[in-house]
Amino acid sequence: MTIPFIEPFRIKVVEKVKMTTKEERQMALVKAHLNLFNVPGEDVYIDLLTDSGTNAMSDEQWAGMMRGDESYAGAKSFYRFEKAVQEILGFEYVLPTHQGRAAEGMLFSSLVKKGQSVPNNRHFDTTQANLLVLGANPVDFTVPEGEDSTIDLPFKGNMDLEKLKEFIQAVGVENIPLGMLTITNNSAAGQPVSMDNIRQTAEIYHSYGIPFFLDACRFAENAWFIKIRDPKYANTPVKDIVLEMCSYADGCTMSAKKDALVNIGGFIAFRDPELKQKIAQNLIVHEGFLTYGGLAGRDLEAIAVGLHEGIDEDYLNYREAHTRYLGKVLVEAGLPVYMPTGGHAVYVDGGKALPHIPPSQFPAVALANALYLAGGVRTVEIGSLMFEHLDPQAGKPVYAPLELLRFAIPRRVYTRSHLDYIGESAFECMKEAELIRGLRVKWAPPVLRHFMAQLEEV
């Protein structure tokens, strides 16, 4: 067999997409103030902005939605959702939320006080923002090799354990209300975290009496990487790997819009009934009653089915190979791809692709705009537009470790021919890479500025 991967599903429903001209895309980009978040979806031919909520749901998920019980309190759909979380992740208690950032907000607003710190291997944008708006301090300790886009190692998303211990001792346990670990590590090029690192991170937190929570958005993909990259787990079913990963944690936040294969939804899961009660009071005020949490019963049904489908090994094998194939295509197009490729996305080192543009002028954003103009392909920057911040002591801007451009692949949406087209667009884009100009911010809000920023060329 010469075929590197094949989809373990058949297509039942299709959606027509519109191919625009370069002139139309230029006009759309100008109207969007050079920010692809502001471009209407109908003006995008292949949308790799995010893998969050952009999934194609299965026939079983759609069938489950027809069973949705919309009772305000105690709906049957909630109990099916709860059972799925208990069986797959192993946490006894769960509260649904409308999406992952709401789960983070409920957790942090219940536990974190102004001036306190929350360590993580690397916070993603909404996780970081939920802490910043509370006046708290998100701190990141990804291993150093995670900042090298060329070295090919299996678990570059790991927590730097020595730095974590040093930080806890320096800041003091009383100033750390909880600790986090993101699996896979989205801000660090979607790199997975090893089982040993998950366990050792838990041991450090627990040795100081610090509650340990996973950011579990892509838990299934992380488990798959453990299976294929750690020889100790080569013969272990993914469902057992997931249970072991979660067994080390006191709870998790989850955006179901990723590995639960749905379009909306999230949850907080934990072991402590007292913590559930504390968070539940906040949840009722901001999200909804405990058994729906801002979701319809049909959404809970889709999540319950999707959690099971997300750990299917035939699907995960296809998913990883599909993503790896896009990485190969982009390398052939002349882009410096972050190695190794992750599970949900391919990341390109924008700083290396456009070395004439400094971090202060957002090379990955400039590359994203050029790629959109070339072929109508939308991607997203994971770099200094998203993560730049001011060093309060030095009074100088601190740029992101890498200026990454993320090609996030919606689950079960695009075929190999779409990936080949992305490669052709990238090749056209890089023909005149030296002509791509840097950008500066005309206006942006103080938090999560990349979503709404208005930009102009330098």
Secondary structure, 3 states (H helix, E strand, C coil): CCCCCCCCCCCCCCCCCCCCCHHHHHHHHHHCCCCHHHCCHHHCCEECCCCCCCCCCCHHHHHHHHCCCCCCCCCHHHHHHHHHHHHHHCCCEEEEECCHHHHHHHHHHHHCCCCCEEEECCCCHHHHHHHHCCCCEEEECECHHHHCCCCCCCCCCCECHHHHHHHHHHHCHHHCCCEEEECCEHHHCCECCCHHHHHHHHHHHHHCCCCEEEECCCHHHHHHHHHHHCHHHCCCCHHHHHHHHHHCCCEEEEECCCCCCCCCCEEEEECCHHHHHHHHHHHHHHCCCCCCCCCCHHHHHHHHHHHHHHCCHHHHHHHHHHHHHHHHHHHHCCCCECCCCCCCEEEEEHHHHCCCCCHHHCHHHHHHHHHHHHHCEECEEECHHHHCEECCCCCCEECCCCCEEEEECCCCCCCHHHHHHHHHHHHHHHHCHHHCCCEEEEECCCCCHHHHCEEEEC
